[in-house]
Amino acid sequence: MKRMAWLKRTRGSLTAGTGDAAEFERLLREHVPALYRSAYRWTGTVDRAEDLVQQLLMRLYPRLPELRKLDRIRPWALRVMYRIFVDELRRERASPVEFGMDASADAEQDSGEGDAWLDTAPGPAELTEQELTQERVVLAMHDIEDYTLPELAQIMDIPLGTLKSRLHRARARLRELLTAERLAAADRV
């Protein structure tokens, strides 16, 4: 299985005894496919999903003693991966967009003098995208991966009421999209 190659690459790049690496692989082997599915649903691309799982494995390996003590590894690992995912989204949104400025503008920006005009607050498009991403994640984890809302509240560190409203909005949005698709298909016939 191709996805298990990440586990082997991770194990090979980490510094620990072979017993620890084998135990790490044994503990996570059955969970990696489900973690990858979630990562793919969140990111929408194979490369980003693979990167997300790889980051998760790299972050979990030093925490092997904690992994040994867990009764249910998957929800815990999923929570860590969700936080990595959110951090990546925030990092992407916070990075300034390059507009092809000339060298003098680059020098001014490097000196910190040009930073005053940059507005780092998310705009309406970013906020809408963030909301849609959160709704998609909740819908995928609840309706597809079969996590309960209390489990999701713990994994995502979001109040239960907020999750319920996001799930409701996501289902309504999906219903609208499916209805529109059905109408478009009927028009093509």
N, C-alpha and C positions, 0 to 999 in steps of 0.2 A: 504494500500500500504506500503510495507516494507520500501521504501526510506523515507517516511514521518516520520518514527521512528527517523531518524537522527534529523529532525527538532524538534521533541518532546524532544529527549535527549539533544539537544543543549539548547532548551528553559529551560529545567529542571536544567541544570548545570550552567546557567547564573544567575547573581545576578541583578535583576531588578524587578520592579513592575509587577504584572500580566497583567496590561493593556499594558505595553510595549512589553511583551513577546507575547501576543495575536496579537498585531499590527504587530510585526516582522513576526510572522507566516502567518498572512493574506497577507502581502506584498510579501513574498517569496514563498508561497505555490505553486502557479502555475508555478514558474520558476525552482523549484528543479528538476523535472524530466528532463528538457532540460539541466540543468547544469550537472546532473549526466551523461546523454548521452555523453556530450562533455568530461567530465572527464574520462569516460570509453574508449572513442576513443583515448584519449591522452595517458592514462596509460596502457591500454590493459588488466587490471585485475579488478575484482570486488572490491577486498579489497582496492587496491590503489585508485580506483575511489571514493569509499565511504569515505576513509580518506581525500581525496582532497576536497570533498564537505563538510565534517565535518569541516575541517580547514577553509574553506570559510565562513561557517555559523558562526563559532566562531569569525572570524575576522570582519564580517559584523555587528554582533549584537551591539557592542558598537557604531557603526556608524548609528544607527537608525535615528537620526535627518537628516542625509544626505539622507538616503533612502526615507524618507518622501517627500523630495523635488524633487526627480527624476521623469522625465516623463517616461523614459524607464529604468527599473531596470535591465533587463536581460543583455544587452550589458555591462553595468557598472560592474555587478557581474561577468560576464564572463571575463572581463579584470582583475579583482582582482584575480579570480581563475587561470587565465593563468600565472599571475606573481607568484602566490604561486607554481604552477607547475614548472615553470622555476627555481625558487629558490630551490625547492626540487631536481631537476636534478643537479643543480650546487653543492648542498651540497653533493649529492651522489658521484659525480665525484671528489670532493675535499677530500673526506674521504680516508685515507690511507688504502691500502689493507693489511690485516694481512697475513703474510707468515709463521706463526708458529715459530716465533723466540724463542730462549730460554730466560730464566729469566734475564740473564745478558744483553742481547740485549734489553729486555723490559725496564730494569732499565736505560740503556744508553739512550734509546729513550725518556723515561719519563723526564730525566734530560735535554733534548733538545740537547745533544751532537751528537746524531745520525741523526738529521734532515737534515744535510747538503747533504746527499746522496739522499734524497727524491726529486723527480721531480714532482711537483704538477701541471705542465702544462698538459693540455689534449693531449693525443697522437692521432695518426691517427685514431685508432678505435673509440675513444671517440668523435672525431670531426665528423667522418662519422655518428655515431649514433645520434649525436646532429642534424646534418643536416637532416637525415631521419626523426627524430622526429618532427622537425619544418615543414618539407614538409607534413608529415602525418596530423599534426594539421591544417595546412592551407587547405589541401584538404578536410578534414572532415568538417571544419567549413564553407567552401565556397560551396562545392558541395553537402554536406549532410544536414547541418544545414541551408543553404541558406543565409549566411551572405554575403553582398557585399564586394568587395575588399576595398573600402573606410572605411567601418565599421571595417573590420579586421585590417586595418592599424591603426585605432584608438585603438582598443582593444589590439592589440599585440605591439603597439608602434614601428612599423616597417614601413619604407618607402614603398609607393605604388609600386614602380618599383621592389623592392626586393620581395614583395609578389607575384607580377605577375610572376617573374622568378621562385620562389619556387613552385607556383601552376603549372606552365608549366612543371618543372622537375618532380613534383609528379605525374602529369597525364601521362607523358612519362614513368615513372617507373612503374606505375600501368598498363599501356598498355602492357609493356614488360612482366610483371608478368602474366597478363591474357592470353597473347599469348603463353607463355611458358606452362601455365596450360592447355590451349586448346590443344597444341601439345602433352603434356604428356597424356591427356585423350584420344586423338586419337590413341596414341601408345598402350594404354591398351586395346583398343577394338579389 
